[in-house]
Amino acid sequence: MPRFILYIINPISGTRTKKDLQAFIEKSTAERKIAFEITHSVPGGDYRFLEPLIREKQVTDIVIAGGDGTVNQVIGSLMHLPVNFGIIPCGSGNGLAYTAGIPKNPAAALDLIFRGTPKPTDGFFVNDTFACMLTGLGFDAKVAHDFAQQPTRGLSTYVKQIFRNFFSAKAWPFYIKLADQELNIPAYFISIANSNQFGNNFRIAPQASLRDGLLDIVIVTDQSKTSFILNTIKQITGRNKLVSGTLPVNKKGIIYFRTDRLFIENTGLAPMHIDGDPAPTPVSLDIRIHPLCFNLIEP
């Protein structure tokens, strides 16, 4: 079946202009004699309106030029269709793309779209909301909420929000239920990770896999700010071991484990983000893996 690529470009993601990128996409795809169409991202993030076009044009690939939020919305809306998804990373973090080994350079990323391999990839649900990369509760979500309010995007703006929030950061109370264990634990943040990172190669879950049918859970427990920094460095450098079996209780540090499902009672109403975008804060979260639910074009 001949390829037909539908490109979805987010014109305001990240910091670079998309005008030249669109022209480059048009030229490169035409040179390869691949049929294509280009559209832009939409407010609200519901892309089900594209289904008639996808069926009429017999679209084989949907390529998203944007950040993790746009990737989440497009895949979440259209993963039930028999298409492959590709990414040209244009966001501030690009966590899913970098976990998958998709290059940051737009020309290299587009070349991968043409020659790469579609691979079945996990997603997960937070209650009824789809996530493809990482969901966070607490400190990192507070940073995401503040970042979304800034007039400028990019890594430098994100880093500024981290420092502004660090000294006022606090631990929130959480109740966590697994298949064989329950625990009450105060934590600065909890990361539920399908990808291995927040973005920009900041690997909060260094052993995470996109297709193992499991979520990597990282709980940064209540501790001194100095320990917070030191233990986070230990985590991102891969020196904090995965816990197998019973989780430790009252641990001052970081608890790192895997599961395919967990329930969280967010009794302190810690803020939440889903794939880097601010999300409403729920009291109860039912988090479950959705194995191999979409095909991602990778090296």
Rosetta blueprint (number, residue, H / E / L):
1 M L
2 P L
3 R L
4 F E
5 I E
6 L E
7 Y E
8 I E
9 I E
10 N L
11 P L
12 I L
13 S L
14 G L
15 T L
16 R L
17 T L
18 K L
19 K H
20 D H
21 L H
22 Q H
23 A H
24 F H
25 I H
26 E H
27 K H
28 S H
29 T H
30 A H
31 E H
32 R L
33 K L
34 I L
35 A E
36 F E
37 E E
38 I E
39 T E
40 H E
41 S L
42 V L
43 P L
44 G L
45 G L
46 D L
47 Y L
48 R H
49 F H
50 L H
51 E H
52 P H
53 L H
54 I H
55 R H
56 E H
57 K H
58 Q L
59 V L
60 T L
61 D E
62 I E
63 V E
64 I E
65 A E
66 G E
67 G L
68 D H
69 G H
70 T H
71 V H
72 N H
73 Q H
74 V H
75 I H
76 G H
77 S H
78 L H
79 M L
80 H L
81 L L
82 P L
83 V L
84 N E
85 F E
86 G E
87 I E
88 I E
89 P E
90 C L
91 G L
92 S L
93 G L
94 N E
95 G H
96 L H
97 A H
98 Y H
99 T H
100 A L
101 G L
102 I L
103 P L
104 K L
105 N L
106 P H
107 A H
108 A H
109 A H
110 L H
111 D H
112 L H
113 I H
114 F H
115 R H
116 G L
117 T E
118 P E
119 K E
120 P E
121 T E
122 D E
123 G E
124 F E
125 F E
126 V E
127 N L
128 D L
129 T E
130 F E
131 A E
132 C L
133 M L
134 L E
135 T E
136 G E
137 L E
138 G E
139 F H
140 D H
141 A H
142 K H
143 V H
144 A H
145 H H
146 D H
147 F H
148 A H
149 Q L
150 Q L
151 P L
152 T L
153 R L
154 G L
155 L H
156 S H
157 T H
158 Y H
159 V H
160 K H
161 Q H
162 I H
163 F H
164 R H
165 N H
166 F H
167 F L
168 S L
169 A L
170 K L
171 A L
172 W E
173 P E
174 F E
175 Y E
176 I E
177 K E
178 L L
179 A L
180 D L
181 Q L
182 E E
183 L E
184 N E
185 I E
186 P E
187 A E
188 Y E
189 F E
190 I E
191 S E
192 I E
193 A E
194 N L
195 S L
196 N L
197 Q L
198 F L
199 G E
200 N L
201 N L
202 F L
203 R L
204 I L
205 A L
206 P L
207 Q L
208 A L
209 S L
210 L L
211 R L
212 D L
213 G L
214 L L
215 L E
216 D E
217 I E
218 V E
219 I E
220 V E
221 T E
222 D L
223 Q L
224 S L
225 K H
226 T H
227 S H
228 F H
229 I H
230 L H
231 N H
232 T H
233 I H
234 K H
235 Q H
236 I H
237 T L
238 G L
239 R L
240 N L
241 K L
242 L L
243 V L
244 S L
245 G L
246 T L
247 L L
248 P L
249 V L
250 N L
251 K L
252 K L
253 G L
254 I E
255 I E
256 Y E
257 F E
258 R E
259 T E
260 D L
261 R E
262 L E
263 F E
264 I E
265 E E
266 N L
267 T L
268 G L
269 L L
270 A L
271 P L
272 M E
273 H E
274 I E
275 D L
276 G L
277 D E
278 P E
279 A E
280 P L
281 T L
282 P L
283 V L
284 S E
285 L E
286 D E
287 I E
288 R E
289 I E
290 H E
291 P E
292 L E
293 C E
294 F E
295 N E
296 L E
297 I E
298 E E
299 P L
